Amino acid sequence: MIVRERYMRLIRDFMDKPVIKIITGMRRSGKSALLELTRQELLDRGVDRKNIIFINFESLRYEALRDYKALYAEIIKIAGQTEGRIYVLLDEIQEVNTWEQVINSLRVDLDCDIYVTGSNAKLLSGELATLLAGRYVEIQVYPLDFDEYLAFAAENEDEANLLKREQFANFLRFGGLPGIHQLKWDEDRVMQYLHDIYNSVLLKDVIARNRIRDTALLESIVLYLMDNIGNTFSAKTISDFLKSQGRKLSTETVYNYLKALESAFLIHKVVRFDIKGKAYLRTLGKYYIVDIGLRNYLLGFRNRDSGHAIENVVYFELLRRGYDVAIGKIGNAEVDFIATTADEKKYIQVTESMMSEDVRKRELAPLQSIRDNYEKNVLSLEPGFDASYDGIKSENLIDWLLRE
């Protein structure tokens, strides 16, 4: 099993610390594998196998434990048969009703270290926030980044021998869900795999969990989102468009469906920030899909749309690197991303190629109009000018993705 070191470093930092480790992310993004790697890490550290309780709630073997009282009783029973600290690893915990009470009781009643995974953002809302406030840490998992993709591809001789640019083209085509490396990048099999994952996320984590009845409407909204990745729009924009197609629905309904898709980690919303006014704007944000391969499954691969695809890739790489991300508005122009941390801020433009003079002017103009001294960058597959211009850094996108 390939170790996803970026996430394992975070998990190691909190091992044996008095906080509950909650690993979140879309289905099949690699959460279960990380839990398996965590179990192996514990064994390597000398923890007795009997002291590790590992339960995957997607298995029928544990169906009886989906009741929170039964789960609590089983863990207490196992703990009573061992000595020393117990390590509790629970996969897809959202399948257990009132699971928050189990976790909180275990924390109080046992000498234990707890790790859970879940596929819904609502895990961290409501009662959990009240019961466990200040006692948990969230580790959000995304599909493979490009560096991880190359590590997985190295197991396939045909893929490993390709040039980085060719591998990146495949990354844009198939996405980064870990399971595709088992399919040897065969397009028909990969698309079937993406079809199955998409249906699983939509049925289990969106439709069933939110009791959505109009599934046709939901799919129409998803298709609109996929077709407009990287464009600014609002719930009202979608509502007006679907009304023009003969569907009657309210803006509130669209908003609720968007929130359900976000909760399943399928899409992420990015808000706009007025750089001159120094304020966040309430309207016309952007949406990005967690895995670009799923978009290609839904719409078909469209080479003409690669600009928005690489923008999607950069957005999630910024999240992986710990940045808060917004879209920049400067007058009537736009900066693709404003990336900030507690002590850092940078402006980033993303484009496929900077070889054309017209494109260079278009991409550089918003950055040149910003009067502060924070770092300004252009990322592209074909930089087209020297490493720096007018204080703006230019970098090859692939090199940037592979540089931590």
Secondary structure, 3 states (H helix, E strand, C coil): CCCCHHHHHHHHHHCCCCCEEEEECCCCCCHHHHHHHHHHHHHHCCCCHHHEEEEECCCHHHHHHHCHHHHHHHHHHHHCCCCCCEEEEEECHHHCCCHHHHHHHHHHHCCEEEEEEECCHHHHCCHHHHHCCCCEEEEECCCCCHHHHHHHHCCCHHHHCCCHHHHHHHHHHHCCCHHHHHHCCCHHHHHHHHHHHHHHHHHHHHHHHHCCCCHHHHHHHHHHHHHCCCCCECHHHHHHHHHHCCCCCCHHHHHHHHHHHHHCCCEEEEEEEECCCCEEEEEEEEEEECCHHHHHHHHCCCHHHHHHHHHHHHHHHHHHCCCEEEEEEECCEEEEEEEEECCEEEEEEEEEECCCHHHHHHHHHHHHCCCCCCEEEEEEEECCCCCEECCEEEEEHHHHHCCC
